[in-house]
Amino acid sequence: MRFQNYSSTQVTALLAVLTSLIFMVAPACATEPIPAPADVAAAPEDAQVTDSGLASKVLQAGTGEKHPTARDEVTVHYTGWTTDGKMFDSSVARGKPSTFPLNRVIAGWTEGLQLMVVGEKRRLWIPESLAYQGRIGRPAGMLVFDVELIEIVSAPEAPPAPADVAAPPADATVLKSGLAIKVLKPGHGTVKPKSRSTVSVHYTGWTTDGKMFDSSIPRGKPAVFGLNQVIRGWTQGLQEMVEGEKARLWIPEKMAYGGQAGRPQGMLVFDVELIEILDR
């Protein structure tokens, strides 16, 4: 296209129109709906149905033998439809597989993907009770997905409860607040976080009967938070540490969740590794 017969203002206007046309066409191509399967309205008779009500059917046999666990991360291609045949999401249409931990998705996905092996393609009919349960702004009713399992990345195992989980040992340091600390691995440097510092840590927490209730380790990613945004035992305990240090904290209930319903009860025990002070 030649622009020498146009003014600079006209050229700018023409380029703006051409650019808008390009961006109008591109999304339409990228989101071209994938036709719904013939059995989108209901699971066929040859579908497998679990006790939860999840129905599934193998469309393509896999090549692997291992099934993912709920804590594993998976890479998949998928397309989802409502039972009237309307596509509401698709990694296939976007041209890029999706990767996520199986314990961070709807219950029907968590259960359904654990039935699969790598290379397998399966159709899932997920009842609303295992999908979005009528949440506003989410696809409603039973949902149908075609899912291809591309890769499984196994989650690291969380460490077992320590032998001294029930009570701090004699060599632990007990602060005036009642918080007990024992250094498991020395750190480096002398800088310690302040009460409002942002830190990066790996941690695992147990109740005193040895039951683990939370851990960043199986997730494979350190946690980042401000020390003024956590329980008081964490706020105080992390201020006793330097980067690279790993310590065990016995946090009395008054410095933990204080008996809040739905929270871990009693004294809590944490192994914490201070990876980095982010705002020192």
N, C-alpha and C positions, 0 to 999 in steps of 0.2 A: 504494500500500500504506500502511495506517495503522498506526502504531507506538504510539499512546497507551495501549493496554491491555497493553503489554509492559514489563518492567523494562529498565533500560539494559544489563544483562548479556545478557538475551535478544535485544535488538536487535543488540548487537554480534555475537552468535553467528549470528543470521540473516543479517546482512550478510556475514559471513565465508563462510557456505555459498553465498550467491548469487554472491559474487566468485569462489569456486573453480569454480562451475559455468560461469561465463562463460569463464574461462581454460581449462577443459577442452574447451569447445565450439569456441573460436576457433582453436586450432592444428589441430583436425581439419578445419575448413573450409579453412584456409590451405594444408594439405598434401594435399588431395584428389588421389589419384593420377591421372595422365593416362594413358589407355589406350595400350598399346604398339601399334606398327604391325604389320600382318599379316606383314611380312617381317623381324621383329626377330631371328629365329633365324639368318638368313644373308642375305648380299647377293644380290639378284636378278640375273638374267642381263644386264639392261640397265644395271647399275651400272658406273661407271667405276672401274678399279683401277689404282693407281699402282705403280711399281716397289717401293715399300716394303711393299705389301700393303694399303694404305688403300683402301677401297671407298667410293664416294659416288654419290649420285643427286640431281639437282636436282628439288626439289618445287615451287618457285616461282621464276620468272625474276626477276633483279634489275633495277634501273633505272640503276645506276652502270656505270662502265667501269673504274675503278681497283680493283686487287687490293691487299690489305694486304701488307706485308712482315713478316718475323718480328719486327722491332723496333717495329712500329706498335702502337698501343693500339686495341682494338676494343670496341664496345658491341654486345651480342648478347642475344637471347632463346634459350633452349635447354631441352631436356628429355633426360635420359639414362636408358637402360634396360640391364639385363643381358639376355643372349640368352634367358632364360626369361620375359622380359616384365615383370620387376619394375622399376619406376621407382625410381632411387636419388637423383636430384637434378633440380631444375627451377626455373629463374627464372620460368617462366610460372606455375607454381603459387604462387610467392611474390608474383607481380604486379609485379615490378621487374626490369628488364634488368640484366645484369652487365657490368662494364667491367674490362678487364685487358690487360696487354701480351702479345702472342702468344708471346714467348720465355719466359714464366713459367708455361706450362701444359704438359699432356702433349703428347708429340711428334705424336700424331694430330691434335690440335687445331691445333697450329702449322702443320702441313702442310695440313690440310683447309680452314682458314679462308683460306689464301692462294689457294685455287681460286675463292673467292667474290667477288662484288661487292655493294655496298650494295643492300638490298632483296631479296636472294636468300635463299631458304630451301632448305637442303640436308640430306639424311640421310647420316650418316657411320657406316660400320661400321669400327671401329678395332680392329685386332688387339691382343692383350695386349702384344706387343712394343713397341707404340706408345702403350700406355695405362699401367697402373700396375705391370705386370710382376710380378704376384703379391705386391705389398707388403701386409703385414698391415694390416687395417683399411680397405683400399680395395676398390672393386668389382673382382671377379676376372674373368678371361677376356676375350673380345671384348666391347666396349661399343658401344652404338648410340646416336647422338645425332641429334636434329632441331635444327638451328641456323638461326636467322635473323640475318643480319648487318645491324645497324641503322646503325652509324656507324663510320668509320675516322678516327683521329686520327694523322696521320703523325708519326713520331719525328723530332726535330731531327737534322740530320746532325752526326756527330762531326767535329771539325776535323782537317785533314790533319797529318801529321807535320811538325814545324818543320825548316827547312833545317839547323839545327845539332844535330839529334838524335843524331848519331854521337859528338859530343864537345863539352864546354863551350867556348864561345868565349873569346877573350882578355879580354873585359870582364865575364865572370862572376866572382863572388866565391867563392873556394874556402876553406872552413873547414878547421881542423886535422884534422877527421875524414875529410876527402876529399870531403865533400858540396859541390857547386857550385850557386850560386844566382844568378839574374839576374832583376831586377824588370822585369816587362812593363808593369805599370800601377800607379802609386802608389796607396796607400790613404789612409785618413783616420784621424786620431787617433794616439795614441801607445801605447795598450794592446796588448800582445802576449799570446797564450795561454801558459799554463804547461804543463809536461810532462804534467799530468793533466787539463787543460782539455777540455771538450767543445766541438767546433766544427762549424759547418755550412759545407760547401765544395762547389764544382763542380770537377771535375778530369778530365783525360784522361791516360792513361799509354801510353808506347810503349817497345818495345825499341829498341836502337840501330840496327837495320836498318830502322826506320820502321814496324814493324807495331804497330798499336794493340791492346792487350790488355784495356783496361777504360776506361770513361768514364761519368760521371754525366750528361753532356749529352744523349745520345740517350734516356736514361730520362726526361728532363725534370724531374728532381727532385734537389735537392742531397743529398749524403750527410752524415749526422750520425754522429759517433763520438768516442770519447775518444782523446786523443793518446797515452795509454798502452796503446792497443789496436791499434796499427798498426806497420808496419815502422819501424825506428829513423830512417831517412832522413826519413820524414814527421814523426816526433816532433820531431826537431831542426829541420827546415826550416820547419815551421809556426810554431815559436817565434820565428822571425826576421821574421814578417809581422804586419801590422796589418789590421784589418777594411777590406774594399774593395780590398785589394791583390791583384794577380795576379802570380805568379812562376813561373819555370821552374826545376825542380830536376833536377840530374843526380846520381843516387844510386848510389854504388858498390855492387857486389854484396854486400859484407860488411854494408852498412847496408840492404840490400833483403831478398831471400829466401835469401841465402847458399847458392845452388845446390840448394835443396829440390826434389825431384822433383814435377812437375806444376805448378810455379810459373814465372813469367817469369824467364828466366836473364840473367845478366850485369848490366851497369849499366842502370838504368832511368831514363827521362826522364818527368817529369810537369809539365804545366801545371796550376797550382792557383790557384783564386780563393778567398780567405778571405772568406766572406760574413758570418759572425757568430761571435763567441765567446759561447757560450750560458750560461756559468757564471762570468763574471768578477765 
